[in-house]
Amino acid sequence: MSDTLTIKERVLNALNKIRPYLQADGGDIELLEITDDMSVRVKLTGACHGCPYSMMTLKAGVEKAVRQDVPEIKQVISA
């Protein structure tokens, strides 16, 4: 399956898996870009934007999920 999907599609699929957890807390996530060095830039929105735990959510939740599904990705960073 991963052979036929682009990296962007695979990243979006990974984000869609964790999106319900973010939405349950009143937040959401938006993919901004995948850089040439394989970093994913995202924007946390809603209640997640500015939340004191947003960096922990980003690294422990979002980055872990994305890198698990798309091992080529080096990191997930917040815009």
C-alpha positions in Angstrom: 0.0 0.0 0.0 2.7 2.5 0.9 4.3 2.0 -2.5 1.3 3.5 -4.2 0.7 6.5 -1.9 2.8 9.6 -1.9 4.6 10.7 1.2 2.1 13.6 1.5 -0.8 11.2 1.4 0.8 8.9 4.0 1.4 11.9 6.3 -2.2 13.1 5.9 -3.4 9.5 6.7 -1.3 9.5 9.9 -2.7 13.0 10.9 -6.2 11.8 10.2 -5.6 8.9 12.7 -4.8 11.3 15.5 -7.2 14.1 14.5 -10.2 12.7 16.5 -8.1 12.9 19.7 -7.2 16.5 19.1 -10.8 17.3 18.2 -12.1 15.7 21.4 -10.1 18.4 23.2 -11.5 21.2 21.0 -8.4 21.3 18.7 -7.3 20.3 15.3 -4.2 20.0 13.1 -3.4 21.3 9.6 -0.6 20.1 7.4 1.3 23.1 6.0 4.2 21.5 4.2 6.7 18.7 3.9 10.1 20.3 3.5 13.0 19.0 1.3 14.8 17.7 4.4 11.7 15.6 5.3 10.4 17.7 8.1 6.6 18.1 8.4 5.3 21.6 9.3 1.9 21.6 10.9 -0.3 24.2 12.6 -2.3 23.3 15.7 -5.6 25.1 15.7 -8.6 25.6 18.0 -7.9 24.8 21.7 -4.6 23.2 20.8 -3.2 26.5 19.5 -1.5 28.1 22.5 -2.2 25.3 24.8 0.6 24.8 27.4 0.7 21.1 26.4 0.8 21.7 22.7 4.6 21.0 22.3 4.2 17.7 24.3 1.2 16.8 22.1 3.2 17.6 19.0 6.2 15.6 19.9 4.7 12.7 21.9 1.5 12.3 19.9 1.7 13.8 16.4 5.4 13.2 15.6 5.3 9.7 17.0 2.2 8.8 14.9 3.6 10.4 11.7 7.1 8.8 12.1 5.5 5.4 12.8 3.5 5.5 9.6 6.0 7.4 7.5 9.5 6.5 8.7 11.1 8.8 6.1 10.0 11.8 8.1 12.7 13.2 10.3 10.6 15.5 12.5 7.3 17.3 13.0 7.5 21.0 13.7 4.9 23.6 14.6 4.5 26.6 12.5 
